[in-house]
Amino acid sequence: MRFCILTRGDLFPTDHGAAVKIVRTAEALSRLGDPCCVVTDDRDVYLRFVDGEPERVAYPEKLRAAEEWPVIRGAGRLAERVLSKLGYPSEEHFLYRPMLDPAWWMRAVAVGEVEDIDVFQAEFPGYGVAAWVASRFKGGSRASIVQHNVEWDRLHAFGHDVSRIRPIEQWVLDRVDDVIAVSADDKARMVEAGTLADKITVIPHGVDLTRFAWGAGVNVRERYGIAHDAPVLFFHGTLHYWPNTEAVRFIVDDLLSGLLDVLPDLRVIIAGQNPPEYYAHPAVVTPGSVERLEDYIAAADVCICPIFAGGGTRMKLMEYMAAGKPVVSTTKGAEGIPYTAGTHMLIGDDVDTISRHIERLFADRQLRQQLGSAARRFAEAYDWSAVGDALGSLYEGEGRGTDWNAKFAS
């Protein structure tokens, strides 16, 4: 079965959650036997993954020429204005322009023909129209949408008017053959909005088990002058994304002062793109985007996820668990992950509870090891190969409308 993923273009380096999910999914699908192609906003080339390795493939010359026709160029510019009228934030137009941009549809159709695609998988609803158009043009192909979040709920939570956005995205979900949610919570929100329950399959995020088992934390501590026996907390994410920015504020403004009274040598490493400089603190290290995330996680004694808003599931939690680290999270931060509180991680939703959990972990080495070992065992069911197998099975007709978390756990 030949797959084509339609998605955003900022995939390399894979230093944010969406890029990790998309690239690892393409790698996993390409290992099922046939190549997996990836179409992005690059007008010149698409990616073809073969046995996990990507190669760049040029579009046919006639397509490239057609993309430059004034009417096609003009339609793309018009799409930007329409998105603004609908209420989409300008900084996210790149995620939704494919709904209205015929150049996008042309690229998807062309790859469908050249590569004989069986399934067009849109990552985010903004790419769903292109997947639907290409599958119908091809004939006999399927179209699906992977919802990393319930997008209209996410935008509403951030203060945007979604009165026009929600029905448009619901219309797109109705067009495709399958909708894939990353959590049961997200599925429930879409069902409440009117999407048929048996059309939505829950397939969670995966994690690279081998990578996160072998981090070199000593190197990170030496690089930033952190003593080998100093207590270290870790958090990471795309730090200009508001829920992560708010997590940084919570760590610095609410959590840190009380912890430093008990743990005066404590250091907090907060990694990720665009760290907010206005939350700088002497006890906080902000290395920015890092190439070897596994080393930074390995440098920590405890990982935290103080997320209070957003949707989907947090891939960072699975990465911490795969590294065998004890985790303290909010309920929202752990949403969508079928954990057992007190066994796989500790949960707190206010500064006092989170502080107590962290202090308890630093005081009890055995508890840290116990939680970390249980977390690693939990994560072992979620290797990206299992996600690829689940997607392949879904498109072959198995488990449609079900929650694959139960299958992974078994």
N, C-alpha and C positions, 0 to 999 in steps of 0.2 A: 504494500500500500504506500502510495507516494503522497507526502504531505507538503503543504505550503503554508507557512506562518506569515501573516500580515501584521506589521507592527511598527513601532517607533524606530528611529534610526540611531539613537545614542546607545548602542549595544556594547561598544568597545571603547575604553576598558569596561569590564563588567564590575563597576564599582557602585552600583545602586541596585536595589531589590528587583525592580522590573527587569533590568538587563540580565541579572543573574537568572531569574526565572525563565526568561525567553530563550537565552542562549543554552542553558542546561536542558530545557525542553527540546530544542532543536537537536542537540547532541543525542539525547536519549531516543528520540523518534528515528533519527538516522541510523541508529544501531539495531533497529527492528528488521532491517533487511534492504530497504530502499532509501534513496536520498531524501532529505528534507530541505526544501528551499525556504528562504526567508526574503520577503519583499518589504522594503522600507521606503522612506521618502527619498532615497538616493535615485536619481533619474537615470543614471548611467549603468549601474550594475545591481544584481541581486546576489544573495549568498546561496550556495548549495553545500549543505553539510553531508559528507559521506563518511560513514563509520565514525562520527564524532568530530571530524575535522572540516572546517569551513574553507570554501574556495569562492573567489569572486568571479561572476559570470556576467558578461556584457549583454545588455538587452539587444534584440534585433535592431538593425539600423533604421528600418522603416518606423519602428515604434519610437525611437529617439527623435526622429524627424517630426513625427506626429505630435509628440509632447510639446514641441516648440511652436506649433501652429498658434497664431494670435488668439483664436477663439478658445483654445485649451488653456493657454496662459491666463487669459482674461477670466475664465471660469474659476481658476484657482484663486485669483485675487478677489473675485466676487464672494467666494466661499468664506474668506476671512471676515468680510463685512456682515454676511448673513450670520455667522457664528456669534459675532458681537451682539447683533439684534436679538438672537435667541437667549443670550445671557451667559454664554461660555466665557470664562475669564481669559483675557488675551494671552497670558503666559501659558495657557494650555491649549491654544488653538491648534498647535501641531498634532495633538492627540485626536482632534475631532475633524480637522480639515478633510481627511479621506472620505468622510460621509458625502461630501459635496464636490469633490475634486475629480473630474473625469480622467485626469492623467493617472491618478491612483488606480481607478478602475481598469484603465488600459494596461497598466503594468501587471496587475493581477491576472487579467485575461490572457495576456501574452505568456506569462510563466505557466499558466494552466495548460496552454496549448503546447508550448515547447517541451515542458517536463511531464506532460500527461498526468496532471495532478488528480488525485482521488478525493482529498479532503483539504479545504481551505479553512484554516484556523485563525480567526481574528483575535489578537490579544488587545483587549479593551473594545467596547462597543463602537468607538469611532471608526474602527476598521471593518466593522460588520457589513456595511453596505458593499464595500469592495469584495468581501468574501462571498456575499450573496450573489452579486452580479457575475463574478467569475464562475461560481459553481453552476449557475443557470446557463451561462453562455457555453460552458464546457459540456453540460448535459451528463447526467449520471454521477456527478460529484456531489459531495456534501459540504455544507458550510456550518461553522460553529463559531461561537464567541466565548472566550475565556474572560470572565469577570474577575479581575484582580481585586476590585472592590465593587460594591453597588454604587456606580458612579454618581447617580443623582443624589443619593443619600450623602455621599462624601462631600459633594459640592454644597448641598444644603447645610451640612454641619459647619462648613467654612463661611457661611453667611451669604451664599449666592441664591438668587431667585431661580428656582428650578421648575417653575410652573410651565414653561415651554420645553425645557430640557427633558423632563421625565417622560412625557408622552412620545417624544421623538425616539428616545432610547428604548422605550417599551415597544415601539413600532419595529425598530431594528431587531430586537430580541425575538419578536414574533416571526420575522422573515427567515431566520436561520433554522437549521435542522436540530442543532443541539446547543444548549447553553451549559457552560461549565463554571461552577462556583468553587471557590477555594475553602468554603466553610459552610456548615449547616445553617449558621446564622444568616449568611448572605443569601442562601437559597430561600430561607423563610421570608426575607424582605422582598425578594423578587416575586415569590408566590403571592404575597399580600398585595403586590402591585398589579397582579394579573397574569403573570407568566405561568404556564401550565407546569405543575409540579413534576410530572413524569418526563418533562423535557429538560429538566435541570439535573445534572449529575454533579455530585460533589467529589472533586479530585483535589486533594490538598497540595500545597507546596512540597517540594522535595528538599534534600540537602546533600551535599557532597561529603559523605562519611569519611572517605579516605583523606581528603584534604584537611578537614578540621581535627582529625585525630593526631596530626603530626606538626603542630605549631611549635616554633622556636621562641618561646617567651623570653628567655634570657637575653636574646639580642635586643629586644625592645626595651627591657629595663635598663640595659647598659646604654642604649642610644639616648635615653632621656634622663639618665642619672638617677634612676629609681633603685633604691637598695634592694637586694635580693630578698630581704625579709620584711620589706614594707608592705602593708596591706594595700591591695589595688582593686578598685572597681572598674568595670568596663561597660560602655554603651556605644552603639554606633548607628548610623543611618544617614540618609540624605538630610543634612541639618538645616537646609532652607525650607524643607517641607514642614508645614506648620505643626503637626503633632510631634515631630522630632524636635523642632525648635522649642516647643513648650516643655518637652521632657528635659532639655538642657536647662531651661529656666528653673524648673522644679528642682533639679539636682543642685544647681548653684545657689539659688535663693532660699529654698525651703529645706533641703536635705543636708547640705554639707556642713553647715555651722554646728549642728547638733552632733553629727558624726565625728567631727574634728575634736570636740570636747572629750570624746571617749577614745578616739583613734587619732592622736595628733600627727602621726606619720602617714596617714591615709593619702593616697593619690588616686585620682579619677582620670582614666583615659577615655576621651570622647572622640571617636574617629568618624570621618565622613566629609562629604563635600560641603564647602561653605560654612564652616563653624561660625556661629554668631559672636563676633568679637566683643559685643557689649556684655557678654556673660563671662568674660575672662576672670580667672581666679588663680592664685598662686598654687593651689593644690590640684588644678585641672590641667591636663595635657591634651592639646587639640592638634593632632598630627595631620589633619585634613584627610583627603582620600588616600587610602593606603593600598599598596599592591598585594601584600601578603596579610590579609585580614586574619588568617589563622594564627599568625605570630602574635598579634595584638590581643586576641582572645586568650591565647595560651599564657600571656603575661599576667593575666588577671587571676585573682583568687575567687571573685564573685562577679557575675554579670547581672545587670539590672535592665529592666524594661518598663520605665515609668511613663507609659503611654496612656493618655486619657481621652483620646479622640481618634477618629479614622475608621476605616473598614478593612475587610479582608482579614488576612492573618499576617503576623509579623515573622518574616523569614529569619530575622535575627535571632529569634528564640530557638528555632530549630538548629541554627548554627552554634549557638551557645551550648545547647544540649548535646549536639554531635561532638563537641569538644570536651564533653564530660565535665562541664562547669556547673556549679550550683547557681540557680537563677532565682532572683526576686523580681516579680512582675506585678503590675496591676491586673485586675480582672479584664479590663479592656485590652491591655497589652497581650494577654494570653488568649483572647477571643478566637474561637474557631479551632483551637488545638484541644484534643480530647485528653487532657492531662488529669491527674489526680493531685489535688492540692495537698502539700505536705509530703508527697512521695516523689513527684517529678519536679516540682518547683514550689516556692513559697509565694503566697499571694497577699498583697496589701493594697488598699486603695486610699490611704491617707499617709501623711508624713510620719506620724508616730508609729504606725504599724510597719511601714517599710523600714524605718530606722531600726526598730526592734529586731526585725528579721535579719538585717545586715549585721547588726552588732552580735546577734546570736551566732551567726555563721562564722564570723571572725573569731569568736571565743571558743568555737567547737570544731576542731579540725576533723574529727570523725564524722560529724554531721555534714560538713562540706563534701567529704569523700562519698558519703552515703547518697546524698542528693545528686552529686555529679555522676555517680555510677548508674543510678536509676534513670537519670536524664539521658545518658548515652544509650542505654538499652532501649529506651522509648524511641529515640531518634533512628535507631538501626532499621526500623520498619519503613523509613521514609526516604531511602536513597532515590536519587533521580531516575535510576533505572526502573524502579517500581512505578514512578509517575508515568514514564514512557510506556510501560506495559499496560497501565490502566487506560491511557488514551487510546492505544492501539486496540485494546479489547472493546472499549466503548464504540469505536468506529466499526468494529466487526459485529456489533449488535449485543454485546454482553454488558449487563449492569446499568443500562440506561435508566436514569432517574433515581439511582441509589447513591448512598454515601460510601465512598471507597475507603474511608478511614477504618471502618470495621474490617474490611478485607486486608488492609495493611497490618492492622493489629493482630490478625489471626495468622 
